[in-house]
Amino acid sequence: MSEEEKNPAREVIANYAQERFRYFRTADGTVYAQRNGQPVARPIRSQGTTGSHRQELMVGMFHDGLGVFNGTAMKEALDLIEALALSQDVQPVHLRVAPGFHGATWLDLGRNDGQSVHIHPGDWDITVPDPHEVRWRRTQLTGELPLPAKDTDGKGIDLLLRLCNFATAETECLALAWLLGCLEPSVPVPAPFLTGPQGAGKSTAGRMLVRIIEGMSGDLRHAPKDEENLIATVAAGWVTALDNLSHMTPDLSDAMCRIVTGAENVKRALFTDGDVFRVGYRRPLLMTGIDVGVIRPDLAERLLPLRLERPSVRRTEAELWAEFEEALPVILGSLLDLAVQVRAVEAQTPTDLRMADFAHLCAQLDTATGLGALAAYRASLDDLNDDVIEGDLLAQTVLKHATELTAGAPERMTSSEWLNTLSRLYSGEECRPMPKGWPTTGKVLSDRLKRLQPTLAARGVLIDWGRTKQGRYIEITRRPAPPAEQQQLG
């Protein structure tokens, strides 16, 4: 066959593809294919053997009687389609949840027919979204959710709380607030840390919370050894759940902070000299474990401790999961009912908490149901501050020094002078040796204090930095006690 006779194969594939699919690019330059009338989008460069766009084209042309084309013709046709799509407007793709028109939110049920949950002001329903409004990205971690039940009258919430072994009512309302946050595509939510004694069902409860959002295929995973593997896991799913954490390295702690509040990673593209690709991510994160040791202050502000207790009656795994799978449509329906109810109310946004969006969600939940989620969230952060202080000798020493300060009167020194002052205070008259990890220079001390600044501020000790003609200084101030507390002290 001559070369002139081979050329039409590329044209046949390209024409077939453009008639049946819509092609667009995302902000990172990836070109996606979206079948006409369907919301699911697949990257055209995917080499996967299950559900790839290349496979879609091959199967479609075979069924439509156009025959089977060789790989060269398919590659050349896709090269042309990709080049044409790069001139189109940038459009986003979403995993599991997506913003819609007019303040609505979509939840991907992971179904082949594209049916999704449309959460809009006043109600929710199940429909296939307009492909121009929502473009779903699917991965191997995208499990299928059952069709949620309507008119549950809140029964699903009671079923969920009965299946989990949450220790207190405060823990229950925080778990509900986190689940509601997972349905919000633009709200960063703190990472629940399920803790409790051995045998409390931490892993089981964690799986249940994840599977409400990710389907029955959702599961817990071991913590990756490095940030690169963690990012790969996070990028492929909506909720990332890490099981049985017993230790948290500084690098893993920093990576978790970025996952919760959002960040972007840039890497060199494979098989190129200078091209790069960007991976942006902000995902709900969940962890389980008995104790992870010392918690860094920046991570503590992004955690949501959920304590569990040992169940009085044990059940087999088969019985428990059969009941959960049967109840999942009702649980999901009740959660959607609650989401509509919560979004319909107005509440004041707390301005003193770092995760302000989640705090506002807790305030809305309280207004809608009277549960007391915001007070529980504040109490959990207070407990985490105690954990940070108990694990940090420098924080304890600064608080000890602050007790000797006059309230409202700042004390200024250079970082080196503060290091000498705090070191002498820690050593005491018995001249104890400095512990491992104690700052060795003024610069190291200043960096440590910046991490501890929010934790110490929660205990009434304010730290600030400034500069005069003589040089830079660090200022420590003990905040005056509020009038009520002063009366109690009096």
N, C-alpha and C positions, 0 to 999 in steps of 0.2 A: 504494500500500500504506500503510495507516495506521500510526501510531506503535506501536499496540498489537501489530500483527502483526510489527513489526521487533524487538521486545524479545526474543522467544524465541531469536533468533540468538545473542545473547550467552550465554544460558543453555545452548544446545546446545554452543557452543565450550567454555565453562567446565566443563560436566559431562564432555565428551569428554576434556578435558585432565586433569582430576582423577582420572578412572578409569584413565588410562594412564601418568601421570607423577606423580612425587613432587616436591614443591616445598619448598625450604628456603632459609634465608638464611645468609650468612657474616658474619664479625665486622664487615666494612665496610658491611654493609647490603645487599649485592647479593643478589638473589634468583635462584636457579638451579633448573633443571628437570632431573630425572633420570628417564629412562624406566624403568618397572618392570622389575626384573631385570637392568638394565645399569648399569655403574659410571660411564659418561660423563655429566657434568653440563654444561649450557650456560646462560649467563645469559639470562634471558627478555627482557631489554631489548636484546640484541644486534641490531643492524640489518644485520648481514652477510647477503649473499645466498647464502652457501655454508654449510650446516650450522647455521643459526640455529634457535632454538626456534620462532619464528614459521613458518619454512619447514617444520619438522617437523609442526606442527599442520595446516598447509594441505594438505600432501601426504597425511598420514594420513587426514584427513577426506574428501578426494577419493577415495582408494582404498577407503575403507570405505562409499562411496556416500552420504555426507552432503552432498555438493555443495561449492560454492566460496562463501565468505563474503567480504563486502567488508571493507576495512581498518578502517572504524569499528567494526564488530562485534568484530573481532579485537582492536583496541586496548582497547575497553571490557572485554572478557573478561579480557585480560591485566592490566589495571589492578586488577580484582577479585581475581584470583589472587595478584598481588603483594601487595596489602593483606592478604590472608589469610595469606600466607607470612611476613610480617613479625612475626607473633605466634608463630612456631615457634621451636624451640631453634636456637641458633647452631651451625653445623657447618662444618668447613673443607673446602676443595677443594685439590687438589694437582696440580702439574705434574710429569710423568715419574716421580718417586719419591714414595713415601708411607709413613708408618709404619702397621703393621698391628697386629692383636691379638697378645698374648702374645710381644712382642719381635720380631715378623716385620717384613719390609720388602717393599714391592711396587714393581715396575718396570713402567711403562706401555709396552706395545709399540706403541701408536698404531694399533691395528687396529680396524676397524669392529665386529668381533664382541666387542670388549671383553676379549679374552684378554690376560692380564698374567702377569708372572713373580712368583711368591710365594717369597720367600727367607725360610726359617724355620730354626730351630735344627736342624742336621743335614743339610739338603738344600734343594733348590729344585725347583719344578715350575711348569707352565704351566696356568692356570685362569682363569675369570672370577670376579673378587672379588665378595664380598657387597656390594651397594650401600650398606649401612649401615656397612661397614668402610672402604671406599675410594670417594672421589668424584673422578674424574679431570676436570681442566679441559683442554680442547684449544684450541689456537690454530693459526694458519697456520704457525707454526714447529714444530709437533709432527709430526715425521716418523714414518714407520712403520719399526719394527725387524723383522728376520726372526725367525722362531722359533729360539731358541738351541738348539744341538746338545747332546745329552746324551753322557756318557761320552767326553769328548774326551782324557782323560789329559794335560791340559796342552798339547796341540798348538797350541791357539789362541794361547797366550802366545808360543810360539816363532815362530809365523807373524807376529804383530804386531811383535815385536822385529826380525825379519828385514826387514820392510817399512819400518820407521823407521830413521833413520841416527843413533841415539843414540851419543854419543862414548864413553861408559864404562858399565861395569856399574852404577855408582852412579846414573847418570842413568836407566838402565832401571828399577831398582827404585823410584826416586822417581816415575816415570811410572805404574808399576803401582799404587803407593800412592795417587796422585791419582785414578786410575780407580776404585779401590775406595771412595775417599771420595765420589765422585759418586753411588754407590749408597746412600749413607747420608743420609737426609733431615735428620738433626739434627746432622751433623758439619760445621762450617765447615772448608773446605780452602783452603790457600794457592793462589794463582794461578800456574800454570806459565808461565814466560816462556821460550819456545823461541828460542834464540839460536845463533849460529854464523856461519861465513863465508858469503859470497854463494854460492848454489848448493848449500847444504847440505840443501835440502828442508824448510825450516822450515814453510812454509805447507802443504806436503803432509802432513807429520807432524802438524801441528795439526789439519788436516781429519780425518785418520784417528782421532785421539783423540776428537774431537768426535762423529764419526759412529758410534763404538761406543756412545755414549749416546743420540744424537739421530737416528740413522738416516742413510741416504744423502743425504737432503735437507739435512742439517746443513752449515753452511758458515761461513767466516770473514767478518768484516765490517770496514769501515773504522771507526776510532774516531769516535764522534759529536762534533760541535763543542761541545755543551754537555751538562750533566748531565741535563736534562729528556729529551733524546732518548736518552741512554744508559739512563735508567731505563725508558723505554718499551720499549726493546729487551730489557732484562733481565727485565721483567715478563712478556714474551710467551714465554719459553723457559726451559729449565732450565740449559743451559750457554751462556754468552756468550763468543764467541771474537773477538778483535780482531786484525787482521792488519797486519803491516808498520809497527809503531809506531817512529817515529824521534824523537819528542819527547813529553814528558808535562808538561802544565801543572799547577800546584798544584791547581787545581780538579778536573781529571781524576784526579790522584793521590788526592785526598781521596775522590772518588766511588768509586774502585776499592776503597779501604779499607772503605768502607761496604758495598759489594756483597759482599765476601768474608766479613765478620763479621756483617753483617745490620744493617738500619736501616729506617726508615719515613719516607715522604714524605707530606705532607698538602697537598692542593691544593683550590682552590675548585671545586665542581661546576659544570659548564657549565649555562647558562641558569638560574642561581639567584643570589640576592643574598647569602646568607650560608651556605648549605650547603656542606659539604666532603666529600671522599672521601679515604680513606687507601690508600696503596700500600706494603705491606710487602714486603721482598725480602731474600733472602740466597741467592746463587747461586754455583755454580762458575764461575770466570772463567779464560780462557786467552788468552795474548798471544803474538805472534811479532814478531821484529825483530832487527836486528843490534846496535843500541845505542840506548837511550832517553835517554842523557845522565845527568845527576845524578838519583839516586834519593833520594826523601825517606825519612827513617828509619822513619816509621810504615808506609809501603808496603813497605819492605824486609823487615819482619817478616812480611809476608803474601805474599811472593813465593816461587816455587819454580823456580830457574833450571835449565833442561834444555838442555844443550849438544849440538848435532848436528855431524856432520862431513860433508864432501863425499863422496858415494858414488863408489866406484871404477868402477862400471859404470852407465851411464845407460840408462833405459828410457822408452818413450813413455808419455804420460799414459793413453792407452786401455788399454795392457797392465797398467799398475800398478793402475788403479782396477777393471779387470775382475777381477784377482786378489784385490784387497781385498774387493770385493763378494761374491765366491764364498767367501772365507774368513771373512766377518763372522759367520755363524752359529756357526762353530767358535770364533772369537775371543770372542764374547759368552758362549758356553757355558763356555769355560775361565775367563773372568773371574768368572762366577757360581760355578763350582766353587771358585775361589780365595777368593771372598768368604765362602762357607760355611765353608771351612777356617780362615780368619783369625778369623771371629767365634766359632769354637768354642774358641779358646785364651784364656788369661788372661795379661795382661802388666801390669807396673807403669807407671803414668802419669808421665812426666817432669813435674816441677813447675817447671822453670826456663825453659820455652819458652812463648811467648805463645800459639801455636796448639796448645794442650795436647791437644785432641781428635785433631788430625792426628798429633801426636807419639805419642799412645797407639796410633793405628792403625798407625803405622810399627813400633812395638814389637811389636804383635800379629803383623804381617807377618813380622818377624824371628823371632819364636817359632815361627811355623808353617812357615817356609821356610828360615830362616837366611840371608836375603839381605843384611842389614846396612843396611836402609833408614833406621833412626834415626840411625846414625852419618853416613850420607850427607846426611841432612836437617840435622844439626848443622853439617857441613862447608859446606853450601850457605849457611846463615845466616851463618857466619863469613866466607865470601867476600863476601856482600852487605854485611856490616858494613864490610869493607875498601873496598868501592865507595862507600859512604856517606861514609866518612872522607876518601877521596881526592877527593871532590867537594865537601867542606865545609871551608873554611879556618878557620871557628870551631872545629870539632871538632879539627882538627889543632893549633890553638893551645892549646886546653884540655888536650889530651894532652901537649903540650910543657911546659906549666906544671906538670902533675901529676908529671912526672919529677923535679921539684925538691922535691916534698913528701915529708915523712917518712911512710912507710907506716903507715896506721892512725891518723894524727894529722889530724883534720879542720881545714880552714882556712875561716873564716867572714868574709864581707864583705857589704855591701849590694850590690844589683844594679849601682848606679852605680859603686861602688868596683871591682867585678869588671870592669865595662866598661873603666874606665881601665887596670886592670892588664893585661887581655888585649890591649887596643889597643896599649899600649906594648910588650908582648912581640912582637906581630906586626910593628909598625913597626921595632923593633930600633934599632941605633945609626945605621943609614943613613936612618932616618925615612921608610920607605916609605909611600906614600899608602894609605889604607884602601881595600880592594877594594869593588866594587859589591855591595850586599847585606849589608855588614857592619852589625851592630846600631848604631843611632844613639842609643838611649836604654836605660836600665836595664830598663825594662819589655819592650822588644823583645828584649834579651838573655835575660831570664828566660824568655820564651816560646820562644825558639830552643833554650835549654838543656833545656826540658821535652820538646821533640821529640827531642833528641839523647840524652836520659837513658838509654834502653835500649842504644843503640849504644855509648855511652861505658862503661856498666856492663859490657858484654861485653869491654871492654879494660881492666877493672880500675879504672875511675875512677867513683866513686859521687857523685851529685849529689842534694842534698836541700834543702828549703826549710823555714824556721821563722820564729818571731817571738819577740822579747824585748820588754821594756818600752821599749827604745830604738827598736824598729822591726823590720821584716822583714829577713831575711838569706838568703843562699844559701851552702850548705856544700858544699865539694868535698873528697873524701877519696880517697887512693890506697889501694886494697885491698892488704893484705899478700899477697905471692906464696905459693902453696901450698908445703909442705915440699919436694916433689920439684923444683919449679922453683927454689927457693932453693938446693938442693944443686947444680943444674946451673950456676946463676949463680956459686956459690962455686968 
